[in-house]
């Protein structure tokens, strides 16, 4: 039966009946680790010929859900699990290389992360949490390197967002106080890198979506920034990150100059640069529109945030209000200054929209 279904599936990977017969065989041998792993290797072979076969990806998902992650005895130690997880991620990378924007591959990768976060695949809870943190950190770095080579890949951006949320949750579950500041600094690093990617690869909506998410992510984690940083230390870190980001692009023919700290005014400068470069920029119309839409949504989000939260926080001082020096005023004056800063930014964006697109506006 295995040989017959193998031959059928290598020719037609969407034969539901053949996959069903193999499921029956695997269910009867679910405690045999070698048989399960051999089936994954067979699926790797199928993926080289049929990288977008929905039935083969469903079969793979069925295996990890029912036979691997929900079987607490499948992995005997940490090394076995890491080998399995890294092999699965490697296969996903190969399939999206063969067939870019492979939705099934990215969905399976997301399911792997979901199972990683929800299942106790080893006896020790502490070891499980440690593995989660280390894996998510390394895969997040790998994924951002992938984005540099595939700047139009929305699936990659969506997966980066999923990994960042999972990484934060894993850190909080582990309770490692030393790792949390690293995570916050890394999110700032991604923000600066997204800025330069936008300049180097204009007109790609996926990069603007990532930048908008990172803005919101930084604001939503204001409590953690307040806990682990002061105004002075955060300012020093941002200066260092700017230098690191600029160093990555120092050999480029494109002029790179340091931006202000992460503030609303920086977004307006970025929009203005897109407009100034439109005569020499490929896809300038798309770039300007994405810039305006991104900043409009970010400022609206900040407006809601500032209305609900105290204006004494580090995030408000550094990210929203810049050099307003809120600490020297009382709460009412702080609130008024923040509101004025946000309204002024919205007004400036509206003016740019009218000058660039007439009365079309942003929906």
KOLVOBA-137337 format. One record per residue (C-alpha): residue number from 1; residue in one letter; x, y, z. Coordinates in nm, 3 decimals, padded with zeros to 5 digits. Example, Ala and Ser with C-alpha at 12.3 -4.5 7.8 and 13.67 -1.06 7.14 Angstrom:
2
@seq: 1 | type: A | x: 01.230 | y: -00.450 | z: 00.780
@seq: 2 | type: S | x: 01.367 | y: -00.106 | z: 00.714
//
This chain:
363
@seq: 1 | type: X | x: 00.000 | y: 00.000 | z: 00.000
@seq: 2 | type: X | x: 00.281 | y: 00.244 | z: 00.086
@seq: 3 | type: X | x: 00.458 | y: 00.184 | z: -00.244
@seq: 4 | type: X | x: 00.141 | y: 00.232 | z: -00.446
@seq: 5 | type: X | x: 00.041 | y: 00.555 | z: -00.270
@seq: 6 | type: X | x: 00.400 | y: 00.678 | z: -00.294
@seq: 7 | type: X | x: 00.397 | y: 00.637 | z: -00.672
@seq: 8 | type: X | x: 00.055 | y: 00.802 | z: -00.702
@seq: 9 | type: X | x: 00.146 | y: 01.102 | z: -00.487
@seq: 10 | type: X | x: 00.472 | y: 01.173 | z: -00.666
@seq: 11 | type: X | x: 00.266 | y: 01.208 | z: -00.983
@seq: 12 | type: X | x: -00.043 | y: 01.370 | z: -00.830
@seq: 13 | type: X | x: 00.014 | y: 01.517 | z: -00.483
@seq: 14 | type: X | x: -00.352 | y: 01.620 | z: -00.445
@seq: 15 | type: X | x: -00.490 | y: 01.268 | z: -00.439
@seq: 16 | type: X | x: -00.694 | y: 01.281 | z: -00.117
@seq: 17 | type: X | x: -00.759 | y: 00.905 | z: -00.112
@seq: 18 | type: X | x: -00.388 | y: 00.820 | z: -00.117
@seq: 19 | type: X | x: -00.314 | y: 01.057 | z: 00.171
@seq: 20 | type: X | x: -00.605 | y: 00.908 | z: 00.368
@seq: 21 | type: X | x: -00.461 | y: 00.557 | z: 00.331
@seq: 22 | type: X | x: -00.125 | y: 00.682 | z: 00.458
@seq: 23 | type: X | x: -00.299 | y: 00.850 | z: 00.755
@seq: 24 | type: X | x: -00.454 | y: 00.515 | z: 00.847
@seq: 25 | type: X | x: -00.113 | y: 00.349 | z: 00.835
@seq: 26 | type: X | x: 00.047 | y: 00.624 | z: 01.046
@seq: 27 | type: X | x: -00.234 | y: 00.612 | z: 01.303
@seq: 28 | type: X | x: -00.176 | y: 00.238 | z: 01.348
@seq: 29 | type: X | x: 00.197 | y: 00.305 | z: 01.398
@seq: 30 | type: X | x: 00.181 | y: 00.635 | z: 01.584
@seq: 31 | type: X | x: 00.423 | y: 00.516 | z: 01.853
@seq: 32 | type: X | x: 00.689 | y: 00.426 | z: 01.597
@seq: 33 | type: X | x: 00.904 | y: 00.739 | z: 01.575
@seq: 34 | type: X | x: 01.104 | y: 00.618 | z: 01.274
@seq: 35 | type: X | x: 00.792 | y: 00.566 | z: 01.063
@seq: 36 | type: X | x: 00.663 | y: 00.915 | z: 01.141
@seq: 37 | type: X | x: 00.995 | y: 01.078 | z: 01.056
@seq: 38 | type: X | x: 01.019 | y: 00.879 | z: 00.732
@seq: 39 | type: X | x: 00.680 | y: 01.018 | z: 00.633
@seq: 40 | type: X | x: 00.811 | y: 01.371 | z: 00.684
@seq: 41 | type: X | x: 01.108 | y: 01.290 | z: 00.460
@seq: 42 | type: X | x: 00.869 | y: 01.159 | z: 00.195
@seq: 43 | type: X | x: 00.676 | y: 01.486 | z: 00.221
@seq: 44 | type: X | x: 01.002 | y: 01.674 | z: 00.165
@seq: 45 | type: X | x: 01.043 | y: 01.482 | z: -00.159
@seq: 46 | type: X | x: 00.685 | y: 01.558 | z: -00.264
@seq: 47 | type: X | x: 00.742 | y: 01.928 | z: -00.192
@seq: 48 | type: X | x: 01.030 | y: 01.943 | z: -00.441
@seq: 49 | type: X | x: 00.789 | y: 01.841 | z: -00.720
@seq: 50 | type: X | x: 00.465 | y: 01.990 | z: -00.589
@seq: 51 | type: X | x: 00.552 | y: 02.282 | z: -00.355
@seq: 52 | type: X | x: 00.196 | y: 02.422 | z: -00.358
@seq: 53 | type: X | x: -00.002 | y: 02.102 | z: -00.311
@seq: 54 | type: X | x: -00.265 | y: 02.184 | z: -00.050
@seq: 55 | type: X | x: -00.330 | y: 01.817 | z: 00.037
@seq: 56 | type: X | x: 00.037 | y: 01.743 | z: 00.103
@seq: 57 | type: X | x: 00.067 | y: 02.044 | z: 00.334
@seq: 58 | type: X | x: -00.253 | y: 01.940 | z: 00.513
@seq: 59 | type: X | x: -00.107 | y: 01.592 | z: 00.561
@seq: 60 | type: X | x: 00.208 | y: 01.743 | z: 00.708
@seq: 61 | type: X | x: 00.002 | y: 01.959 | z: 00.945
@seq: 62 | type: X | x: -00.199 | y: 01.655 | z: 01.051
@seq: 63 | type: X | x: 00.124 | y: 01.471 | z: 01.140
@seq: 64 | type: X | x: 00.268 | y: 01.745 | z: 01.363
@seq: 65 | type: X | x: -00.069 | y: 01.804 | z: 01.533
@seq: 66 | type: X | x: -00.166 | y: 01.445 | z: 01.606
@seq: 67 | type: X | x: 00.154 | y: 01.243 | z: 01.611
@seq: 68 | type: X | x: 00.433 | y: 01.476 | z: 01.723
@seq: 69 | type: X | x: 00.345 | y: 01.779 | z: 01.936
@seq: 70 | type: X | x: 00.058 | y: 01.610 | z: 02.119
@seq: 71 | type: X | x: 00.276 | y: 01.310 | z: 02.195
@seq: 72 | type: X | x: 00.476 | y: 01.400 | z: 02.505
@seq: 73 | type: X | x: 00.709 | y: 01.103 | z: 02.450
@seq: 74 | type: X | x: 00.801 | y: 01.170 | z: 02.086
@seq: 75 | type: X | x: 01.116 | y: 01.366 | z: 02.179
@seq: 76 | type: X | x: 01.353 | y: 01.219 | z: 02.433
@seq: 77 | type: X | x: 01.567 | y: 01.531 | z: 02.474
@seq: 78 | type: X | x: 01.629 | y: 01.888 | z: 02.366
@seq: 79 | type: X | x: 01.858 | y: 01.797 | z: 02.074
@seq: 80 | type: X | x: 01.598 | y: 01.573 | z: 01.911
@seq: 81 | type: X | x: 01.337 | y: 01.848 | z: 01.919
@seq: 82 | type: X | x: 01.575 | y: 02.114 | z: 01.786
@seq: 83 | type: X | x: 01.678 | y: 01.887 | z: 01.498
@seq: 84 | type: X | x: 01.312 | y: 01.826 | z: 01.409
@seq: 85 | type: X | x: 01.209 | y: 02.192 | z: 01.433
@seq: 86 | type: X | x: 01.506 | y: 02.324 | z: 01.237
@seq: 87 | type: X | x: 01.452 | y: 02.064 | z: 00.965
@seq: 88 | type: X | x: 01.088 | y: 02.167 | z: 00.929
@seq: 89 | type: X | x: 01.176 | y: 02.536 | z: 00.907
@seq: 90 | type: X | x: 01.450 | y: 02.455 | z: 00.654
@seq: 91 | type: X | x: 01.198 | y: 02.271 | z: 00.439
@seq: 92 | type: X | x: 00.966 | y: 02.572 | z: 00.451
@seq: 93 | type: X | x: 01.251 | y: 02.794 | z: 00.336
@seq: 94 | type: X | x: 01.327 | y: 02.562 | z: 00.045
@seq: 95 | type: X | x: 00.966 | y: 02.553 | z: -00.073
@seq: 96 | type: X | x: 00.924 | y: 02.931 | z: -00.069
@seq: 97 | type: X | x: 01.251 | y: 02.956 | z: -00.261
@seq: 98 | type: X | x: 01.122 | y: 02.715 | z: -00.527
@seq: 99 | type: X | x: 00.785 | y: 02.887 | z: -00.539
@seq: 100 | type: X | x: 00.789 | y: 03.240 | z: -00.389
@seq: 101 | type: X | x: 00.482 | y: 03.359 | z: -00.196
@seq: 102 | type: X | x: 00.388 | y: 03.001 | z: -00.116
@seq: 103 | type: X | x: 00.085 | y: 03.055 | z: 00.111
@seq: 104 | type: X | x: 00.072 | y: 02.689 | z: 00.223
@seq: 105 | type: X | x: 00.434 | y: 02.689 | z: 00.332
@seq: 106 | type: X | x: 00.398 | y: 03.010 | z: 00.533
@seq: 107 | type: X | x: 00.075 | y: 02.881 | z: 00.691
@seq: 108 | type: X | x: 00.247 | y: 02.562 | z: 00.795
@seq: 109 | type: X | x: 00.536 | y: 02.763 | z: 00.939
@seq: 110 | type: X | x: 00.287 | y: 02.965 | z: 01.140
@seq: 111 | type: X | x: 00.131 | y: 02.643 | z: 01.267
@seq: 112 | type: X | x: 00.473 | y: 02.523 | z: 01.377
@seq: 113 | type: X | x: 00.514 | y: 02.838 | z: 01.587
@seq: 114 | type: X | x: 00.163 | y: 02.799 | z: 01.730
@seq: 115 | type: X | x: 00.238 | y: 02.440 | z: 01.833
@seq: 116 | type: X | x: 00.575 | y: 02.546 | z: 01.974
@seq: 117 | type: X | x: 00.398 | y: 02.799 | z: 02.195
@seq: 118 | type: X | x: 00.105 | y: 02.582 | z: 02.304
@seq: 119 | type: X | x: 00.241 | y: 02.229 | z: 02.356
@seq: 120 | type: X | x: 00.462 | y: 02.080 | z: 02.626
@seq: 121 | type: X | x: 00.681 | y: 01.870 | z: 02.396
@seq: 122 | type: X | x: 00.936 | y: 01.791 | z: 02.671
@seq: 123 | type: X | x: 00.882 | y: 01.688 | z: 03.034
@seq: 124 | type: X | x: 01.054 | y: 01.995 | z: 03.182
@seq: 125 | type: X | x: 00.842 | y: 02.312 | z: 03.160
@seq: 126 | type: X | x: 01.145 | y: 02.532 | z: 03.222
@seq: 127 | type: X | x: 01.337 | y: 02.366 | z: 02.939
@seq: 128 | type: X | x: 01.039 | y: 02.409 | z: 02.705
@seq: 129 | type: X | x: 01.027 | y: 02.784 | z: 02.780
@seq: 130 | type: X | x: 01.402 | y: 02.816 | z: 02.726
@seq: 131 | type: X | x: 01.381 | y: 02.641 | z: 02.389
@seq: 132 | type: X | x: 01.096 | y: 02.867 | z: 02.283
@seq: 133 | type: X | x: 01.293 | y: 03.183 | z: 02.359
@seq: 134 | type: X | x: 01.611 | y: 03.067 | z: 02.182
@seq: 135 | type: X | x: 01.431 | y: 02.935 | z: 01.875
@seq: 136 | type: X | x: 01.211 | y: 03.240 | z: 01.829
@seq: 137 | type: X | x: 01.507 | y: 03.475 | z: 01.865
@seq: 138 | type: X | x: 01.712 | y: 03.292 | z: 01.599
@seq: 139 | type: X | x: 01.420 | y: 03.247 | z: 01.359
@seq: 140 | type: X | x: 01.326 | y: 03.613 | z: 01.389
@seq: 141 | type: X | x: 01.676 | y: 03.715 | z: 01.286
@seq: 142 | type: X | x: 01.672 | y: 03.467 | z: 00.996
@seq: 143 | type: X | x: 01.336 | y: 03.595 | z: 00.881
@seq: 144 | type: X | x: 01.445 | y: 03.957 | z: 00.876
@seq: 145 | type: X | x: 01.746 | y: 03.858 | z: 00.664
@seq: 146 | type: X | x: 01.501 | y: 03.685 | z: 00.429
@seq: 147 | type: X | x: 01.296 | y: 04.005 | z: 00.407
@seq: 148 | type: X | x: 01.604 | y: 04.198 | z: 00.295
@seq: 149 | type: X | x: 01.620 | y: 03.967 | z: -00.009
@seq: 150 | type: X | x: 01.242 | y: 03.948 | z: -00.063
@seq: 151 | type: X | x: 01.110 | y: 04.294 | z: 00.017
@seq: 152 | type: X | x: 00.769 | y: 04.240 | z: -00.147
@seq: 153 | type: X | x: 00.682 | y: 03.930 | z: 00.053
@seq: 154 | type: X | x: 00.375 | y: 04.013 | z: 00.265
@seq: 155 | type: X | x: 00.372 | y: 03.661 | z: 00.411
@seq: 156 | type: X | x: 00.721 | y: 03.716 | z: 00.549
@seq: 157 | type: X | x: 00.612 | y: 04.043 | z: 00.713
@seq: 158 | type: X | x: 00.307 | y: 03.875 | z: 00.866
@seq: 159 | type: X | x: 00.526 | y: 03.597 | z: 01.004
@seq: 160 | type: X | x: 00.770 | y: 03.849 | z: 01.153
@seq: 161 | type: X | x: 00.474 | y: 04.003 | z: 01.337
@seq: 162 | type: X | x: 00.366 | y: 03.659 | z: 01.465
@seq: 163 | type: X | x: 00.721 | y: 03.579 | z: 01.583
@seq: 164 | type: X | x: 00.756 | y: 03.910 | z: 01.766
@seq: 165 | type: X | x: 00.432 | y: 03.851 | z: 01.956
@seq: 166 | type: X | x: 00.533 | y: 03.494 | z: 02.038
@seq: 167 | type: X | x: 00.885 | y: 03.600 | z: 02.138
@seq: 168 | type: X | x: 00.749 | y: 03.852 | z: 02.388
@seq: 169 | type: X | x: 00.509 | y: 03.597 | z: 02.533
@seq: 170 | type: X | x: 00.786 | y: 03.336 | z: 02.565
@seq: 171 | type: X | x: 01.013 | y: 03.585 | z: 02.744
@seq: 172 | type: X | x: 00.742 | y: 03.677 | z: 02.992
@seq: 173 | type: X | x: 00.663 | y: 03.308 | z: 03.054
@seq: 174 | type: X | x: 01.031 | y: 03.234 | z: 03.112
@seq: 175 | type: X | x: 01.063 | y: 03.532 | z: 03.346
@seq: 176 | type: X | x: 01.415 | y: 03.613 | z: 03.229
@seq: 177 | type: X | x: 01.463 | y: 03.977 | z: 03.331
@seq: 178 | type: X | x: 01.792 | y: 04.003 | z: 03.140
@seq: 179 | type: X | x: 01.642 | y: 03.900 | z: 02.806
@seq: 180 | type: X | x: 01.347 | y: 04.141 | z: 02.803
@seq: 181 | type: X | x: 01.559 | y: 04.458 | z: 02.754
@seq: 182 | type: X | x: 01.737 | y: 04.280 | z: 02.468
@seq: 183 | type: X | x: 01.400 | y: 04.210 | z: 02.309
@seq: 184 | type: X | x: 01.298 | y: 04.577 | z: 02.339
@seq: 185 | type: X | x: 01.627 | y: 04.694 | z: 02.188
@seq: 186 | type: X | x: 01.584 | y: 04.442 | z: 01.906
@seq: 187 | type: X | x: 01.240 | y: 04.584 | z: 01.826
@seq: 188 | type: X | x: 01.400 | y: 04.931 | z: 01.802
@seq: 189 | type: X | x: 01.669 | y: 04.788 | z: 01.575
@seq: 190 | type: X | x: 01.403 | y: 04.643 | z: 01.344
@seq: 191 | type: X | x: 01.235 | y: 04.983 | z: 01.334
@seq: 192 | type: X | x: 01.550 | y: 05.160 | z: 01.213
@seq: 193 | type: X | x: 01.626 | y: 04.886 | z: 00.962
@seq: 194 | type: X | x: 01.274 | y: 04.912 | z: 00.821
@seq: 195 | type: X | x: 01.339 | y: 05.283 | z: 00.767
@seq: 196 | type: X | x: 01.643 | y: 05.220 | z: 00.551
@seq: 197 | type: X | x: 01.483 | y: 04.931 | z: 00.362
@seq: 198 | type: X | x: 01.199 | y: 05.166 | z: 00.270
@seq: 199 | type: X | x: 01.449 | y: 05.416 | z: 00.128
@seq: 200 | type: X | x: 01.650 | y: 05.154 | z: -00.062
@seq: 201 | type: X | x: 01.350 | y: 04.962 | z: -00.198
@seq: 202 | type: X | x: 01.080 | y: 05.222 | z: -00.265
@seq: 203 | type: X | x: 00.719 | y: 05.144 | z: -00.344
@seq: 204 | type: X | x: 00.687 | y: 04.813 | z: -00.155
@seq: 205 | type: X | x: 00.374 | y: 04.808 | z: 00.059
@seq: 206 | type: X | x: 00.500 | y: 04.516 | z: 00.270
@seq: 207 | type: X | x: 00.782 | y: 04.730 | z: 00.415
@seq: 208 | type: X | x: 00.539 | y: 05.005 | z: 00.511
@seq: 209 | type: X | x: 00.308 | y: 04.750 | z: 00.674
@seq: 210 | type: X | x: 00.602 | y: 04.628 | z: 00.883
@seq: 211 | type: X | x: 00.695 | y: 04.983 | z: 00.980
@seq: 212 | type: X | x: 00.337 | y: 05.061 | z: 01.086
@seq: 213 | type: X | x: 00.324 | y: 04.746 | z: 01.296
@seq: 214 | type: X | x: 00.659 | y: 04.827 | z: 01.461
@seq: 215 | type: X | x: 00.534 | y: 05.174 | z: 01.552
@seq: 216 | type: X | x: 00.226 | y: 05.024 | z: 01.716
@seq: 217 | type: X | x: 00.435 | y: 04.750 | z: 01.878
@seq: 218 | type: X | x: 00.668 | y: 05.003 | z: 02.040
@seq: 219 | type: X | x: 00.375 | y: 05.204 | z: 02.173
@seq: 220 | type: X | x: 00.190 | y: 04.898 | z: 02.305
@seq: 221 | type: X | x: 00.501 | y: 04.791 | z: 02.498
@seq: 222 | type: X | x: 00.536 | y: 05.128 | z: 02.668
@seq: 223 | type: X | x: 00.503 | y: 04.967 | z: 03.011
@seq: 224 | type: X | x: 00.810 | y: 04.749 | z: 02.946
@seq: 225 | type: X | x: 01.015 | y: 05.041 | z: 02.815
@seq: 226 | type: X | x: 00.919 | y: 05.240 | z: 03.124
@seq: 227 | type: X | x: 01.025 | y: 04.952 | z: 03.347
@seq: 228 | type: X | x: 01.365 | y: 04.878 | z: 03.195
@seq: 229 | type: X | x: 01.488 | y: 05.214 | z: 03.057
@seq: 230 | type: X | x: 01.524 | y: 05.576 | z: 03.151
@seq: 231 | type: X | x: 01.505 | y: 05.870 | z: 02.910
@seq: 232 | type: X | x: 01.884 | y: 05.893 | z: 02.906
@seq: 233 | type: X | x: 01.958 | y: 05.525 | z: 02.848
@seq: 234 | type: X | x: 01.691 | y: 05.497 | z: 02.579
@seq: 235 | type: X | x: 01.832 | y: 05.801 | z: 02.399
@seq: 236 | type: X | x: 02.183 | y: 05.651 | z: 02.406
@seq: 237 | type: X | x: 02.055 | y: 05.319 | z: 02.271
@seq: 238 | type: X | x: 01.873 | y: 05.489 | z: 01.984
@seq: 239 | type: X | x: 02.186 | y: 05.683 | z: 01.889
@seq: 240 | type: X | x: 02.385 | y: 05.358 | z: 01.879
@seq: 241 | type: X | x: 02.120 | y: 05.184 | z: 01.671
@seq: 242 | type: X | x: 02.124 | y: 05.468 | z: 01.419
@seq: 243 | type: X | x: 02.501 | y: 05.429 | z: 01.383
@seq: 244 | type: X | x: 02.470 | y: 05.051 | z: 01.341
@seq: 245 | type: X | x: 02.194 | y: 05.083 | z: 01.081
@seq: 246 | type: X | x: 02.386 | y: 05.347 | z: 00.886
@seq: 247 | type: X | x: 02.700 | y: 05.134 | z: 00.892
@seq: 248 | type: X | x: 02.510 | y: 04.854 | z: 00.717
@seq: 249 | type: X | x: 02.449 | y: 05.082 | z: 00.417
@seq: 250 | type: X | x: 02.767 | y: 05.292 | z: 00.415
@seq: 251 | type: X | x: 02.891 | y: 05.142 | z: 00.086
@seq: 252 | type: X | x: 02.570 | y: 05.225 | z: -00.098
@seq: 253 | type: X | x: 02.550 | y: 05.492 | z: -00.366
@seq: 254 | type: X | x: 02.232 | y: 05.626 | z: -00.201
@seq: 255 | type: X | x: 02.283 | y: 05.914 | z: 00.041
@seq: 256 | type: X | x: 02.207 | y: 05.807 | z: 00.397
@seq: 257 | type: X | x: 02.190 | y: 06.056 | z: 00.677
@seq: 258 | type: X | x: 02.098 | y: 06.011 | z: 01.043
@seq: 259 | type: X | x: 01.735 | y: 06.050 | z: 01.135
@seq: 260 | type: X | x: 01.599 | y: 06.207 | z: 01.448
@seq: 261 | type: X | x: 01.502 | y: 05.978 | z: 01.734
@seq: 262 | type: X | x: 01.178 | y: 05.787 | z: 01.681
@seq: 263 | type: X | x: 00.925 | y: 06.072 | z: 01.679
@seq: 264 | type: X | x: 00.630 | y: 06.188 | z: 01.477
@seq: 265 | type: X | x: 00.850 | y: 06.452 | z: 01.318
@seq: 266 | type: X | x: 01.070 | y: 06.172 | z: 01.182
@seq: 267 | type: X | x: 00.773 | y: 06.031 | z: 00.992
@seq: 268 | type: X | x: 00.707 | y: 06.369 | z: 00.834
@seq: 269 | type: X | x: 01.074 | y: 06.392 | z: 00.731
@seq: 270 | type: X | x: 01.051 | y: 06.047 | z: 00.575
@seq: 271 | type: X | x: 00.741 | y: 06.152 | z: 00.379
@seq: 272 | type: X | x: 00.914 | y: 06.471 | z: 00.267
@seq: 273 | type: X | x: 01.216 | y: 06.274 | z: 00.148
@seq: 274 | type: X | x: 00.990 | y: 06.045 | z: -00.056
@seq: 275 | type: X | x: 00.835 | y: 06.351 | z: -00.220
@seq: 276 | type: X | x: 01.171 | y: 06.521 | z: -00.282
@seq: 277 | type: X | x: 01.310 | y: 06.206 | z: -00.448
@seq: 278 | type: X | x: 01.007 | y: 06.131 | z: -00.664
@seq: 279 | type: X | x: 01.173 | y: 06.252 | z: -00.987
@seq: 280 | type: X | x: 01.457 | y: 06.001 | z: -00.951
@seq: 281 | type: X | x: 01.276 | y: 05.726 | z: -00.763
@seq: 282 | type: X | x: 01.126 | y: 05.416 | z: -00.924
@seq: 283 | type: X | x: 00.768 | y: 05.370 | z: -00.805
@seq: 284 | type: X | x: 00.759 | y: 05.716 | z: -00.649
@seq: 285 | type: X | x: 00.380 | y: 05.747 | z: -00.662
@seq: 286 | type: X | x: 00.333 | y: 05.420 | z: -00.470
@seq: 287 | type: X | x: 00.607 | y: 05.515 | z: -00.224
@seq: 288 | type: X | x: 00.446 | y: 05.849 | z: -00.140
@seq: 289 | type: X | x: 00.100 | y: 05.699 | z: -00.105
@seq: 290 | type: X | x: 00.224 | y: 05.419 | z: 00.123
@seq: 291 | type: X | x: 00.413 | y: 05.676 | z: 00.331
@seq: 292 | type: X | x: 00.103 | y: 05.891 | z: 00.378
@seq: 293 | type: X | x: -00.125 | y: 05.597 | z: 00.458
@seq: 294 | type: X | x: 00.126 | y: 05.454 | z: 00.705
@seq: 295 | type: X | x: 00.182 | y: 05.781 | z: 00.890
@seq: 296 | type: X | x: -00.188 | y: 05.867 | z: 00.892
@seq: 297 | type: X | x: -00.275 | y: 05.536 | z: 01.063
@seq: 298 | type: X | x: 00.019 | y: 05.558 | z: 01.305
@seq: 299 | type: X | x: -00.076 | y: 05.909 | z: 01.416
@seq: 300 | type: X | x: -00.440 | y: 05.808 | z: 01.460
@seq: 301 | type: X | x: -00.326 | y: 05.518 | z: 01.678
@seq: 302 | type: X | x: -00.105 | y: 05.750 | z: 01.882
@seq: 303 | type: X | x: -00.396 | y: 05.984 | z: 01.929
@seq: 304 | type: X | x: -00.607 | y: 05.706 | z: 02.081
@seq: 305 | type: X | x: -00.313 | y: 05.591 | z: 02.293
@seq: 306 | type: X | x: -00.245 | y: 05.938 | z: 02.431
@seq: 307 | type: X | x: -00.612 | y: 05.981 | z: 02.522
@seq: 308 | type: X | x: -00.617 | y: 05.663 | z: 02.728
@seq: 309 | type: X | x: -00.277 | y: 05.675 | z: 02.898
@seq: 310 | type: X | x: -00.088 | y: 05.906 | z: 03.128
@seq: 311 | type: X | x: 00.132 | y: 06.162 | z: 02.952
@seq: 312 | type: X | x: 00.414 | y: 06.122 | z: 03.202
@seq: 313 | type: X | x: 00.557 | y: 05.809 | z: 03.043
@seq: 314 | type: X | x: 00.890 | y: 05.761 | z: 02.873
@seq: 315 | type: X | x: 00.729 | y: 05.643 | z: 02.549
@seq: 316 | type: X | x: 00.518 | y: 05.958 | z: 02.518
@seq: 317 | type: X | x: 00.818 | y: 06.182 | z: 02.585
@seq: 318 | type: X | x: 01.051 | y: 06.004 | z: 02.343
@seq: 319 | type: X | x: 00.830 | y: 05.862 | z: 02.070
@seq: 320 | type: X | x: 00.535 | y: 06.097 | z: 02.046
@seq: 321 | type: X | x: 00.629 | y: 06.438 | z: 02.177
@seq: 322 | type: X | x: 01.001 | y: 06.449 | z: 02.109
@seq: 323 | type: X | x: 01.156 | y: 06.753 | z: 02.273
@seq: 324 | type: X | x: 00.846 | y: 06.895 | z: 02.445
@seq: 325 | type: X | x: 01.009 | y: 06.835 | z: 02.786
@seq: 326 | type: X | x: 00.685 | y: 06.719 | z: 02.946
@seq: 327 | type: X | x: 00.849 | y: 06.643 | z: 03.277
@seq: 328 | type: X | x: 00.867 | y: 07.016 | z: 03.357
@seq: 329 | type: X | x: 00.492 | y: 07.074 | z: 03.332
@seq: 330 | type: X | x: 00.186 | y: 06.954 | z: 03.522
@seq: 331 | type: X | x: -00.045 | y: 06.680 | z: 03.398
@seq: 332 | type: X | x: -00.298 | y: 06.910 | z: 03.229
@seq: 333 | type: X | x: -00.027 | y: 07.099 | z: 03.044
@seq: 334 | type: X | x: 00.135 | y: 06.770 | z: 02.943
@seq: 335 | type: X | x: -00.193 | y: 06.644 | z: 02.804
@seq: 336 | type: X | x: -00.247 | y: 06.965 | z: 02.607
@seq: 337 | type: X | x: 00.106 | y: 06.960 | z: 02.463
@seq: 338 | type: X | x: 00.077 | y: 06.598 | z: 02.351
@seq: 339 | type: X | x: -00.261 | y: 06.663 | z: 02.191
@seq: 340 | type: X | x: -00.125 | y: 06.972 | z: 02.017
@seq: 341 | type: X | x: 00.176 | y: 06.779 | z: 01.888
@seq: 342 | type: X | x: -00.044 | y: 06.504 | z: 01.743
@seq: 343 | type: X | x: -00.293 | y: 06.747 | z: 01.591
@seq: 344 | type: X | x: -00.011 | y: 06.946 | z: 01.433
@seq: 345 | type: X | x: 00.128 | y: 06.628 | z: 01.278
@seq: 346 | type: X | x: -00.216 | y: 06.531 | z: 01.141
@seq: 347 | type: X | x: -00.255 | y: 06.880 | z: 00.998
@seq: 348 | type: X | x: 00.084 | y: 06.855 | z: 00.826
@seq: 349 | type: X | x: -00.005 | y: 06.516 | z: 00.680
@seq: 350 | type: X | x: -00.337 | y: 06.652 | z: 00.550
@seq: 351 | type: X | x: -00.152 | y: 06.938 | z: 00.382
@seq: 352 | type: X | x: 00.091 | y: 06.698 | z: 00.214
@seq: 353 | type: X | x: -00.198 | y: 06.480 | z: 00.098
@seq: 354 | type: X | x: -00.372 | y: 06.773 | z: -00.066
@seq: 355 | type: X | x: -00.053 | y: 06.889 | z: -00.235
@seq: 356 | type: X | x: 00.032 | y: 06.541 | z: -00.360
@seq: 357 | type: X | x: -00.306 | y: 06.392 | z: -00.444
@seq: 358 | type: X | x: -00.549 | y: 06.681 | z: -00.450
@seq: 359 | type: X | x: -00.871 | y: 06.600 | z: -00.263
@seq: 360 | type: X | x: -00.854 | y: 06.221 | z: -00.308
@seq: 361 | type: X | x: -00.739 | y: 06.176 | z: 00.050
@seq: 362 | type: X | x: -00.678 | y: 05.850 | z: 00.232
@seq: 363 | type: X | x: -00.946 | y: 05.590 | z: 00.282
//
